[in-house]
């Protein structure tokens, strides 16, 4: 049996935990600016039709009495680590799929923790006792059903789908409840007269593949309760990135360069934290008309310093035609390698040695920030600016 553990309204619940005066109130986590979006909404706010990813102005139109607080990523990450540590005491096979959800394979753990129902109940009790938050747990023979089950009786729910009940459970399950079926696939299924997973079972696999490609085969397997996806205990990151939606659309290259530096520093911190280097630097730009564009460059050697990441991102920006204003800018790093991987020496130029020098400087900055706080040291070019680039008194 597989368990899917999903924290209830995680960000909002952490805020209510830390601020008891907000318990029972409509609470929204997110930005208040004109472009702010809801990162999380308490269940009290959800009764008004508010949900995550909704524009904040729309959320406040529906729920004007809501308390709005900015996200505290470090606090949420700390609570998440505590929860994942708890899950690790119930099974060695834990797959963390996001900051607030994970899968556990509890096969063979019955002698230690009892039936899947008892294990799920024990997990819920220990999470609440340790961190003071509720979670919902779904148990099923396969991963996709466990995820669906965890969402059925939120918040603080516990749903178990036994192997012998899988076929009956899926018969009337709406197809839109299945992970992977979104805005493009759903209309195609409806055109085919498919509304439930029971309908999928009646359609020949060849026809599903003809209309949906490889996903047609996958959907047929899911409709029959088959899912060979294992619980993967550790997945290496394929990339790291940092981006922001700007307060105002702009074509000011100097301003965009300054924002690139901020995001290059964040990406480099992620690389150093995970002891990785990157061979590919990516520039991400979204225009005012929501056109998304990316540009990338592959380097002759892997880098880890913000200076190197920024240098390449700046080159990509300089070569990019700003034919319309920009609303979002970001930097990414891909082609990741272990930081311990030996590097080919650069035959011409000093770029590689320059990068190593910057790495040493930035690691020293990391140590200073860890001891005296994240605002204790920064580049002179970023001094006196907020995280969104506005000038502030310093």
DOGUVEX-687754 format. One line per field, with one value per residue (C-alpha): residue in one letter; x, y, z. Coordinates in steps of 0.1 Angstrom, whole numbers. Layout:
BEGIN
aa	(A | ...)
u	(X | ...)
v	(Y | ...)
w	(Z | ...)
% end
This chain:
BEGIN
aa	(X | X | X | X | X | X | X | X | X | X | X | X | X | X | X | X | X | X | X | X | X | X | X | X | X | X | X | X | X | X | X | X | X | X | X | X | X | X | X | X | X | X | X | X | X | X | X | X | X | X | X | X | X | X | X | X | X | X | X | X | X | X | X | X | X | X | X | X | X | X | X | X | X | X | X | X | X | X | X | X | X | X | X | X | X | X | X | X | X | X | X | X | X | X | X | X | X | X | X | X | X | X | X | X | X | X | X | X | X | X | X | X | X | X | X | X | X | X | X | X | X | X | X | X | X | X | X | X | X | X | X | X | X | X | X | X | X | X | X | X | X | X | X | X | X | X | X | X | X | X | X | X | X | X | X | X | X | X | X | X | X | X | X | X | X | X | X | X | X | X | X | X | X | X | X | X | X | X | X | X | X | X | X | X | X | X | X | X | X | X | X | X | X | X | X | X | X | X | X | X | X | X | X | X | X | X | X | X | X | X | X | X | X | X | X | X | X | X | X | X | X | X | X | X | X | X | X | X | X | X | X | X | X | X | X | X | X | X | X | X | X | X | X | X | X | X | X | X | X | X | X | X | X | X | X | X | X | X | X | X | X | X | X | X | X | X | X | X | X | X | X | X | X | X | X | X | X | X | X | X | X | X | X | X | X | X | X | X | X | X | X | X | X | X | X | X | X | X | X | X | X | X | X | X | X | X | X | X | X | X | X | X | X | X | X | X | X | X | X | X | X | X | X | X | X | X | X | X | X | X | X | X | X | X | X | X | X | X | X | X | X | X | X | X | X | X | X | X | X | X | X | X | X | X | X | X | X | X | X | X | X | X | X | X | X | X | X | X | X | X | X | X | X | X | X | X | X | X | X | X | X | X | X | X | X | X | X | X | X | X | X | X | X | X)
u	(0 | 11 | 3 | 0 | 4 | -8 | -6 | -38 | -36 | 0 | 13 | -19 | -20 | 16 | 7 | -24 | -2 | 23 | -4 | -33 | -53 | -58 | -72 | -108 | -103 | -100 | -63 | -45 | -7 | 6 | 16 | -7 | 7 | -15 | 1 | 1 | -13 | -26 | 0 | -23 | -58 | -71 | -102 | -122 | -113 | -120 | -156 | -158 | -144 | -108 | -80 | -43 | -29 | -59 | -50 | -50 | -73 | -99 | -95 | -100 | -131 | -146 | -133 | -127 | -124 | -94 | -61 | -32 | 3 | 35 | 50 | 78 | 96 | 122 | 96 | 76 | 107 | 117 | 82 | 83 | 116 | 101 | 72 | 94 | 115 | 84 | 74 | 109 | 101 | 73 | 90 | 124 | 107 | 95 | 92 | 89 | 71 | 67 | 71 | 38 | 32 | 49 | 44 | 53 | 55 | 45 | 46 | 61 | 58 | 27 | 46 | 60 | 30 | 0 | -25 | -23 | -53 | -35 | -2 | -20 | -38 | -5 | 12 | -16 | -14 | 24 | 24 | -2 | 15 | 50 | 43 | 7 | -7 | -32 | -27 | -48 | -37 | -48 | -39 | -42 | -24 | -10 | 3 | -22 | -51 | -34 | -31 | -68 | -78 | -59 | -80 | -114 | -120 | -99 | -90 | -78 | -90 | -81 | -93 | -83 | -89 | -85 | -73 | -106 | -124 | -103 | -126 | -157 | -140 | -128 | -161 | -178 | -146 | -148 | -118 | -109 | -99 | -71 | -36 | -24 | -58 | -59 | -74 | -62 | -70 | -104 | -122 | -109 | -122 | -156 | -158 | -153 | -182 | -159 | -169 | -157 | -129 | -156 | -162 | -124 | -124 | -150 | -129 | -104 | -68 | -59 | -86 | -73 | -38 | -49 | -65 | -42 | -9 | 12 | -11 | -39 | -21 | -14 | -50 | -62 | -38 | -51 | -87 | -79 | -62 | -27 | 2 | 37 | 52 | 75 | 80 | 114 | 133 | 156 | 155 | 184 | 174 | 176 | 177 | 176 | 160 | 148 | 124 | 100 | 70 | 80 | 59 | 57 | 63 | 96 | 121 | 148 | 178 | 198 | 170 | 166 | 204 | 201 | 173 | 193 | 221 | 196 | 184 | 218 | 229 | 199 | 205 | 242 | 232 | 210 | 239 | 263 | 237 | 233 | 270 | 263 | 277 | 259 | 269 | 238 | 226 | 190 | 174 | 136 | 115 | 77 | 64 | 34 | 13 | 23 | 46 | 71 | 106 | 138 | 173 | 202 | 239 | 261 | 294 | 327 | 329 | 305 | 301 | 289 | 294 | 268 | 293 | 296 | 258 | 251 | 278 | 261 | 226 | 236 | 250 | 218 | 198 | 221 | 214 | 177 | 155 | 131 | 104 | 78 | 78 | 88 | 66 | 87 | 124 | 143 | 175 | 180 | 208 | 207 | 231 | 239 | 270 | 283 | 304 | 331 | 334 | 369 | 369 | 387 | 412 | 406 | 433 | 427 | 418 | 414 | 376 | 378 | 402 | 382 | 351 | 370 | 381 | 345 | 334 | 358 | 345 | 308 | 314 | 329 | 298 | 277 | 295 | 291 | 254 | 249 | 266 | 253 | 221 | 212 | 213 | 247 | 265 | 256 | 271 | 275 | 254 | 225 | 229 | 199 | 174 | 145 | 141 | 120 | 146 | 131 | 155 | 151 | 168 | 200)
v	(0 | 36 | 66 | 101 | 127 | 162 | 191 | 211 | 247 | 245 | 281 | 295 | 269 | 278 | 314 | 306 | 284 | 312 | 338 | 323 | 355 | 346 | 311 | 309 | 339 | 343 | 343 | 348 | 343 | 363 | 397 | 427 | 445 | 449 | 417 | 397 | 362 | 340 | 315 | 298 | 304 | 292 | 270 | 299 | 320 | 291 | 292 | 324 | 308 | 319 | 295 | 295 | 311 | 335 | 372 | 389 | 417 | 391 | 372 | 404 | 413 | 379 | 380 | 417 | 409 | 386 | 390 | 392 | 382 | 379 | 344 | 333 | 306 | 298 | 292 | 269 | 250 | 245 | 230 | 209 | 194 | 185 | 168 | 148 | 137 | 124 | 105 | 89 | 72 | 52 | 40 | 42 | 48 | 84 | 105 | 143 | 157 | 192 | 213 | 201 | 166 | 132 | 95 | 66 | 30 | 11 | -23 | -47 | -22 | -39 | -56 | -23 | 1 | -21 | -18 | 11 | 26 | 25 | 38 | 67 | 76 | 74 | 97 | 122 | 121 | 125 | 154 | 172 | 165 | 175 | 206 | 215 | 211 | 187 | 167 | 145 | 110 | 88 | 51 | 29 | 1 | 26 | 62 | 80 | 66 | 75 | 111 | 112 | 96 | 122 | 150 | 134 | 144 | 175 | 190 | 164 | 135 | 99 | 78 | 42 | 24 | -13 | -34 | -51 | -18 | -1 | -10 | 2 | 33 | 42 | 34 | 68 | 88 | 120 | 121 | 156 | 142 | 122 | 137 | 148 | 156 | 193 | 220 | 204 | 168 | 172 | 187 | 159 | 133 | 150 | 151 | 113 | 110 | 102 | 116 | 89 | 64 | 38 | 53 | 51 | 13 | 9 | 27 | 7 | 16 | 22 | 49 | 66 | 65 | 79 | 109 | 114 | 100 | 81 | 95 | 75 | 43 | 57 | 67 | 32 | 18 | 42 | 34 | -3 | 6 | 0 | 23 | 10 | 43 | 35 | 56 | 73 | 83 | 108 | 126 | 147 | 182 | 189 | 227 | 256 | 290 | 323 | 347 | 376 | 394 | 431 | 458 | 476 | 465 | 479 | 480 | 495 | 472 | 486 | 478 | 443 | 438 | 447 | 422 | 395 | 400 | 395 | 363 | 351 | 354 | 333 | 306 | 305 | 301 | 272 | 256 | 260 | 247 | 215 | 213 | 215 | 233 | 242 | 240 | 258 | 293 | 302 | 337 | 338 | 367 | 371 | 401 | 423 | 403 | 371 | 358 | 336 | 335 | 316 | 319 | 296 | 292 | 261 | 268 | 250 | 243 | 241 | 271 | 278 | 315 | 343 | 363 | 336 | 330 | 367 | 373 | 348 | 359 | 395 | 384 | 367 | 398 | 421 | 399 | 397 | 422 | 440 | 445 | 450 | 457 | 430 | 419 | 389 | 382 | 352 | 332 | 295 | 270 | 235 | 208 | 202 | 184 | 174 | 202 | 176 | 167 | 175 | 204 | 206 | 235 | 263 | 264 | 300 | 329 | 331 | 326 | 293 | 307 | 339 | 318 | 298 | 331 | 344 | 311 | 316 | 352 | 341 | 312 | 337 | 358 | 328 | 323 | 359 | 359 | 327 | 342 | 378 | 376 | 376 | 415 | 418 | 417 | 424 | 437 | 475 | 476 | 462 | 483 | 505 | 487 | 465 | 430 | 443 | 469 | 501 | 525 | 527 | 546 | 529)
w	(0 | -8 | 14 | 1 | 29 | 20 | 45 | 48 | 34 | 44 | 42 | 56 | 84 | 94 | 97 | 118 | 140 | 146 | 150 | 170 | 166 | 130 | 137 | 124 | 101 | 64 | 57 | 24 | 19 | -10 | -24 | -21 | -52 | -82 | -96 | -64 | -64 | -37 | -26 | -1 | 13 | 46 | 46 | 59 | 28 | 5 | 14 | -5 | -37 | -31 | -42 | -47 | -79 | -80 | -85 | -51 | -62 | -72 | -39 | -19 | -41 | -31 | 5 | 15 | 52 | 46 | 64 | 39 | 49 | 28 | 24 | 47 | 27 | 53 | 80 | 57 | 46 | 83 | 91 | 59 | 70 | 104 | 87 | 63 | 93 | 109 | 78 | 77 | 110 | 95 | 63 | 46 | 13 | 14 | -18 | -11 | -41 | -29 | 2 | 16 | 2 | 1 | -8 | 15 | 5 | 37 | 22 | 47 | 76 | 91 | 119 | 130 | 125 | 119 | 90 | 65 | 83 | 116 | 100 | 84 | 117 | 136 | 110 | 114 | 152 | 152 | 128 | 148 | 181 | 168 | 146 | 155 | 120 | 104 | 73 | 51 | 41 | 13 | 12 | -19 | -38 | -63 | -62 | -83 | -63 | -30 | -42 | -52 | -19 | 2 | -14 | -8 | 28 | 34 | 58 | 84 | 63 | 61 | 31 | 24 | -10 | -6 | -36 | -39 | -40 | -68 | -97 | -80 | -68 | -103 | -121 | -114 | -108 | -130 | -154 | -144 | -109 | -125 | -123 | -158 | -172 | -177 | -199 | -232 | -226 | -209 | -239 | -261 | -237 | -235 | -273 | -272 | -247 | -218 | -184 | -160 | -157 | -162 | -196 | -203 | -197 | -225 | -251 | -271 | -263 | -299 | -301 | -270 | -283 | -317 | -299 | -270 | -280 | -254 | -227 | -241 | -231 | -197 | -192 | -201 | -175 | -148 | -156 | -149 | -116 | -129 | -120 | -118 | -106 | -76 | -46 | -54 | -23 | -39 | -73 | -84 | -93 | -130 | -127 | -103 | -110 | -96 | -112 | -104 | -118 | -120 | -103 | -136 | -172 | -185 | -214 | -192 | -198 | -170 | -146 | -160 | -156 | -119 | -114 | -133 | -108 | -79 | -94 | -104 | -68 | -56 | -82 | -73 | -36 | -45 | -65 | -35 | -10 | -31 | -40 | -77 | -107 | -139 | -176 | -189 | -180 | -190 | -194 | -189 | -201 | -201 | -220 | -212 | -236 | -217 | -244 | -226 | -241 | -229 | -241 | -230 | -234 | -228 | -212 | -218 | -180 | -151 | -129 | -94 | -88 | -91 | -111 | -138 | -139 | -141 | -168 | -192 | -184 | -191 | -225 | -233 | -223 | -244 | -275 | -269 | -288 | -264 | -289 | -261 | -224 | -200 | -170 | -157 | -157 | -143 | -144 | -145 | -143 | -159 | -170 | -133 | -122 | -88 | -73 | -67 | -104 | -117 | -142 | -174 | -173 | -197 | -223 | -234 | -211 | -174 | -172 | -153 | -127 | -124 | -116 | -89 | -74 | -73 | -58 | -29 | -24 | -24 | -1 | 24 | 19 | 27 | 60 | 69 | 61 | 81 | 112 | 111 | 90 | 53 | 52 | 68 | 34 | -2 | -34 | -36 | -67 | -48 | -17 | -9 | -30 | -20 | -32 | -61 | -72 | -58 | -41 | -4 | 24 | 37)
% end
